[in-house]
């Protein structure tokens, strides 16, 4: 199962001093309290972005090589065959798949410019209506691969962000240790409203490229902590080569219980299982554990399965395709008391795909309770098809069936045992209402 983490951004932040022009005639002041990376010259920190930088739209995916009409028709038929033979639902979700194919085949046969052709294939797959399957042109495949590589190697401020599209801001999920963001005073649940006066999120669209930029450039970030007035922080960008962080800490409790907390940001990053093992080892024996899965947009079974193995083992359900079923078998990999410690998993609408399956199976086998908000229901495994032109089709080829529950998770989503929700920028770790609900399920306070 492949699912992007587009709802989550990586960026890096740092603080600076000296002056350079900012939009509107203001200066970027690198004062003595601003931390500057040792590789940067404090006297030569340029502001980025400026108004001139924003005149150019961020580069889209690279243009795909031109395709001759015969090549377009051959690729079109290959995509149609893949869907007709492999799509998880032989009834195609009730849509008129033959009619859809006929309509698009006529357009392709009439001749199309290359990018229009790829857009037409993308539209055809979206008409299946599962909100999971997708087609990518060769240029889009290159951009996706570069974006995935850039999650671990990029220039920025060192924060893990969640765009809040309805609120025109982005909230801090985690801050990398030692980063410009941490040194500048950013904390989990802070909101970034603007960068050099330009919005980071506006009109239902996020602008992560404004956080990124050339190494040793600076910016003034407008920050708002929960319940506080906005403030400004000056930071300088730094290069990072790190995995997505698994954030861990102990939950403060009134009764003195040792309750651990870990944030799982994704199942796309292959370092997540070992990071989680390391966190569990640092905790040692616990009275309970809370696993925050609220922003986990899914990823790879090669990450899901070892993470599940830290908490449970055995058959946990199966994946069903048109050709049969295959079990989800998990081998135990205990760290300290991880196989038996009382467990609550936090979920929300940002929990998607393998993120949903992770929470759902632990609840279904009685290993964990869930707190948060019902997920949207997207538990199909995607099968990948790579074509000779470099384009790719990711197609819903299997649906997960839980071991005990008779619910169709694709329809119902994963339903928590305790309902709780608040926007990420409205609370601190200590006042998180979903963590409070988890403590209630665990019998602690």
C-alpha positions in Angstrom: 0.0 0.0 0.0 1.4 3.3 -1.0 0.0 6.5 0.3 1.6 9.9 0.3 2.1 12.2 3.3 1.2 15.3 1.4 -0.6 16.6 4.4 2.6 16.8 6.3 5.6 19.0 5.4 9.2 18.9 6.4 11.0 22.2 6.8 14.0 23.6 8.7 14.5 26.8 10.7 17.3 28.9 12.2 17.8 32.4 13.8 20.1 35.2 12.4 21.5 38.9 12.6 23.0 41.6 10.2 20.6 43.3 7.8 19.3 42.7 4.4 16.2 44.0 2.5 12.8 42.4 3.1 9.6 43.0 1.2 8.0 46.3 2.2 11.4 47.9 2.9 12.0 46.3 6.3 15.3 44.6 7.2 16.3 41.1 8.3 18.2 41.8 11.5 20.6 39.1 12.6 20.9 40.0 16.3 23.2 38.4 18.8 20.4 36.2 20.2 19.8 34.6 16.7 21.6 31.3 16.3 23.5 31.0 13.0 24.8 27.7 11.8 28.6 27.5 12.0 28.9 27.0 8.3 27.1 30.3 7.6 28.7 33.8 7.6 26.6 35.9 10.1 27.4 39.1 8.1 26.1 37.7 4.8 22.6 36.3 5.6 20.2 37.1 2.8 16.5 37.1 3.3 14.5 34.5 1.5 11.9 34.6 0.1 11.4 38.1 -1.0 8.6 39.5 -3.1 10.8 39.0 -6.2 11.2 35.3 -5.3 7.5 34.9 -5.2 6.9 36.3 -8.7 7.9 32.9 -10.1 5.6 30.0 -9.3 7.3 27.0 -7.7 8.5 24.7 -10.4 6.0 22.0 -11.3 7.0 18.5 -12.3 9.4 18.2 -15.2 7.8 18.0 -18.6 7.4 14.5 -19.9 9.1 13.5 -23.2 6.8 13.8 -26.2 4.8 10.6 -27.1 3.8 9.7 -30.6 0.0 9.0 -31.2 0.7 5.2 -31.6 2.7 5.2 -28.3 -0.1 7.1 -26.5 -2.7 4.5 -27.7 -0.5 1.6 -26.6 0.0 3.1 -23.1 -3.7 3.8 -22.9 -4.6 0.2 -23.6 -2.0 -1.0 -21.1 -3.5 1.1 -18.4 -7.0 -0.1 -19.3 -5.9 -3.7 -19.1 -4.3 -3.2 -15.7 -7.5 -1.8 -14.3 -9.8 -4.3 -16.0 -7.7 -7.3 -14.8 -6.5 -6.2 -11.3 -8.9 -3.6 -9.8 -10.0 -4.8 -6.4 -13.7 -4.4 -7.2 -14.9 -6.3 -10.3 -18.0 -4.0 -10.3 -15.7 -0.9 -10.4 -17.4 0.8 -7.5 -20.6 0.9 -9.5 -19.3 3.3 -12.1 -19.6 2.6 -15.8 -16.0 1.6 -16.4 -16.6 0.4 -20.0 -18.3 3.7 -20.8 -15.5 5.7 -19.1 -12.9 3.8 -21.2 -14.8 4.3 -24.4 -15.1 8.1 -23.8 -11.4 8.5 -23.1 -10.3 6.1 -25.9 -12.2 8.4 -28.4 -10.3 11.4 -27.1 -6.9 9.7 -27.3 -7.7 8.4 -30.8 -8.5 12.0 -31.9 -4.9 13.0 -31.0 -3.6 14.8 -28.0 -0.6 16.9 -26.9 1.6 14.7 -24.6 0.8 16.5 -21.3 -2.9 16.6 -22.1 -2.7 12.9 -22.8 -1.2 12.1 -19.4 -3.7 14.4 -17.7 -6.5 12.5 -19.4 -5.2 9.2 -18.1 -5.0 10.7 -14.6 -8.6 11.8 -14.9 -9.7 8.4 -16.2 -8.3 6.7 -13.1 -9.8 9.3 -10.7 -13.2 8.4 -12.2 -13.0 5.1 -10.4 -13.9 7.1 -7.3 -11.9 5.2 -4.7 -9.8 8.3 -3.7 -6.8 6.1 -3.6 -5.8 4.9 -7.1 -3.8 7.3 -9.2 -1.8 7.7 -12.4 1.5 9.6 -12.6 3.2 10.9 -15.8 6.9 10.4 -16.2 7.5 14.0 -15.0 5.3 13.5 -12.0 7.1 10.3 -11.1 10.4 12.1 -11.1 8.9 14.9 -8.9 7.5 12.3 -6.4 10.8 10.5 -6.2 12.6 13.8 -5.6 10.1 14.8 -2.9 10.6 11.5 -1.1 14.3 11.9 -1.2 13.9 15.5 0.0 12.1 14.4 3.1 15.5 13.1 4.4 17.9 15.5 2.7 16.9 19.2 2.4 17.6 22.8 3.5 15.2 24.4 5.9 14.5 25.1 9.6 14.1 21.6 11.2 10.4 21.4 11.9 7.8 18.8 11.0 4.6 20.6 9.9 0.9 20.0 9.4 -0.9 22.5 7.1 -4.2 23.7 8.6 -5.8 24.7 5.3 -9.0 26.1 6.8 -7.1 28.3 9.2 -4.4 29.7 6.8 -1.5 28.4 9.0 0.6 25.4 9.6 1.1 23.7 13.0 4.3 22.2 14.3 4.1 18.5 14.7 7.7 18.0 15.9 11.0 19.9 16.1 14.3 18.3 15.3 16.8 18.3 18.1 19.6 20.9 17.7 17.9 22.4 14.7 17.5 26.2 14.0 13.8 25.7 14.9 14.6 24.3 18.4 17.3 26.9 19.0 14.9 29.6 17.9 12.2 28.6 20.4 9.7 26.7 18.2 7.7 24.0 20.0 5.2 21.3 19.2 1.7 22.8 18.5 3.0 26.3 17.7 1.5 27.7 14.5 3.5 29.3 11.7 1.3 32.1 10.2 3.7 33.8 7.9 7.3 33.9 6.6 8.8 37.3 5.8 5.3 38.6 5.8 4.1 36.0 3.2 1.4 33.4 4.3 2.6 29.9 4.6 -1.0 28.6 3.9 -3.6 30.6 2.0 -6.6 30.0 -0.1 -6.7 26.4 0.8 -3.2 25.8 -0.5 0.1 25.3 1.4 3.4 26.8 0.3 6.2 24.6 1.8 8.6 26.0 -0.7 8.6 29.2 1.3 10.1 27.4 4.3 12.7 25.8 2.2 15.4 27.8 0.4 19.1 28.3 -0.2 21.4 27.3 2.6 22.4 30.1 5.0 19.4 32.3 4.0 17.2 33.7 6.7 13.6 34.5 7.4 11.3 36.2 10.0 8.6 33.7 11.0 5.3 34.9 12.5 4.6 32.3 15.2 1.6 31.9 17.5 1.6 29.5 20.4 -1.7 28.1 21.7 -3.5 30.7 23.7 -0.9 33.4 23.1 -0.4 36.5 20.9 1.6 36.2 17.7 5.3 36.8 17.9 8.2 36.9 15.4 11.3 34.7 15.4 14.3 35.1 13.0 15.9 31.9 11.8 18.6 30.8 9.3 18.3 27.8 7.0 20.6 24.8 7.4 21.1 21.6 5.4 19.8 18.4 7.0 20.3 14.8 6.2 18.0 13.0 8.7 15.0 10.6 8.7 11.5 11.7 9.7 11.6 11.8 13.5 9.7 9.4 15.7 9.0 11.9 18.6 9.0 10.4 22.1 8.5 11.7 25.6 6.9 10.7 28.9 3.4 11.9 29.7 3.1 13.9 32.9 0.5 12.2 35.2 -1.1 13.2 38.5 -0.8 9.7 39.9 2.9 9.3 39.1 2.4 6.6 36.5 5.1 6.0 33.9 3.3 6.5 30.6 5.2 6.8 27.4 4.2 8.7 24.3 5.5 8.2 20.7 4.5 10.0 17.5 4.5 7.9 14.4 4.6 10.4 11.5 4.6 8.0 8.6 5.0 4.4 7.4 7.0 5.6 4.3 10.3 6.0 6.1 12.2 2.7 6.6 14.0 4.1 9.7 10.7 4.3 11.7 10.8 0.7 13.1 14.3 1.1 14.5 13.6 4.6 15.8 10.6 3.2 17.6 12.6 0.3 19.0 15.2 2.8 20.3 12.4 4.9 21.9 10.9 1.9 23.6 14.4 0.9 24.9 14.9 4.4 26.3 11.5 4.2 28.1 12.2 0.9 29.8 9.3 -0.7 31.7 6.1 1.4 31.4 2.7 1.5 33.1 1.2 2.3 29.7 2.0 3.6 26.2 0.3 6.0 24.0 1.1 5.8 20.2 0.1 9.0 18.3 -1.0 7.9 14.9 -3.1 11.0 14.0 -0.9 12.3 11.2 0.2 8.9 9.8 -0.8 9.0 6.1 0.4 5.4 5.5 3.3 4.1 3.5 4.8 0.6 3.1 4.0 -2.8 4.5 7.8 -3.2 5.0 7.4 -0.5 7.7 4.0 -1.4 9.0 4.8 -5.0 9.8 7.9 -4.6 12.0 6.1 -1.8 13.9 3.1 -4.1 14.5 5.5 -6.8 15.6 6.7 -4.6 18.5 3.2 -4.8 20.1 1.5 -8.0 18.9 2.0 -11.2 16.8 0.1 -13.8 14.9 -2.5 -13.5 12.1 -4.2 -10.1 12.2 -6.5 -10.4 9.2 -6.0 -10.7 5.4 -5.8 -8.8 2.2 -8.5 -9.8 -0.3 -8.1 -9.4 -4.1 -10.1 -10.7 -7.1 -7.7 -13.6 -7.2 -7.8 -14.7 -3.5 -6.5 -13.7 -0.1 -3.2 -13.4 1.7 -2.9 -13.2 5.5 -1.3 -10.4 7.5 1.1 -12.5 9.6 3.2 -10.6 12.2 6.2 -12.0 14.1 6.8 -10.8 17.6 9.7 -8.4 18.3 9.3 -7.4 21.9 11.3 -4.5 23.4 11.1 -4.4 27.2 7.3 -5.0 27.9 6.1 -3.7 24.5 4.0 -6.9 23.8 2.0 -6.6 27.0 2.1 -2.9 28.1 -1.4 -1.3 28.2 -1.7 0.5 24.9 -3.8 3.3 23.4 -3.4 4.4 19.8 -4.6 8.0 18.8 -6.4 8.4 15.5 -7.9 11.2 13.4 -8.9 12.0 9.8 -5.2 12.3 9.1 -4.8 8.6 9.9 -4.9 7.0 6.4 -4.2 3.7 4.6 -1.7 1.5 6.5 -2.0 4.0 9.4 -5.6 3.0 9.7 -4.8 -0.7 9.4 -2.2 -0.4 12.2 -4.7 1.1 14.6 -7.6 -1.0 13.4 -5.9 -4.4 13.8 -4.6 -3.6 17.3 -8.1 -2.7 18.3 -9.7 -5.7 16.5 -7.5 -8.3 18.3 -8.0 -6.6 21.7 -4.4 -5.4 22.0 -5.2 -1.7 22.1 -7.9 0.9 22.7 -8.3 3.9 20.4 -8.9 7.5 21.2 -9.6 10.4 18.8 -11.8 10.8 15.8 -13.1 8.2 13.2 -10.8 7.8 10.2 -12.0 8.4 6.7 -11.8 4.7 5.6 -9.1 4.0 3.1 -7.7 0.5 3.7 -7.0 -0.6 0.1 -3.6 -1.9 -0.8 -2.2 -0.3 -4.0 -0.6 -2.4 -6.7 2.1 -0.6 -8.7 2.4 -0.8 -12.5 5.5 0.8 -14.1 5.3 1.5 -17.9 8.1 1.8 -20.4 7.8 5.5 -20.8 8.4 6.0 -17.0 4.8 6.6 -16.0 3.2 4.7 -13.2 -0.2 3.5 -12.2 -1.0 2.8 -8.5 -4.2 0.8 -8.4 -6.4 -0.4 -5.5 -5.8 -4.1 -5.9 -6.6 -5.5 -2.4 -8.8 -4.6 0.5 -8.0 -5.4 4.1 -10.4 -7.7 6.0 -10.0 -7.7 9.8 -9.6 -10.9 11.7 -12.7 -10.5 13.9 -14.7 -7.5 13.0 -17.5 -7.8 10.4 -17.3 -4.1 9.6 -16.2 -2.9 6.2 -13.5 -0.5 7.2 -13.4 1.1 3.8 -17.0 2.2 4.5 -17.0 2.8 8.2 -13.4 4.0 8.9 -11.7 3.0 12.1 -13.9 4.0 15.0 -12.3 5.0 18.3 -13.3 3.8 21.8 -13.2 7.3 23.1 -14.1 10.3 20.9 -11.9 13.4 21.2 -10.6 16.1 18.9 -9.2 19.6 18.7 -7.1 21.4 16.1 -3.4 20.8 16.5 -2.6 24.5 17.1 -5.1 24.9 19.9 -3.5 22.9 22.7 -0.1 22.0 24.1 1.2 18.5 24.8 0.1 18.9 28.4 -3.4 20.0 27.5 -4.0 17.7 24.5 -7.6 16.5 24.8 -7.0 13.3 22.9 -4.1 12.3 25.2 -6.5 13.1 28.1 -9.0 10.7 26.6 -6.3 8.1 26.2 -5.4 8.5 29.9 -9.1 8.0 30.8 -9.2 4.8 28.8 -6.1 3.6 30.7 -7.5 4.6 34.1 -4.9 7.2 34.8 -5.0 11.0 35.1 
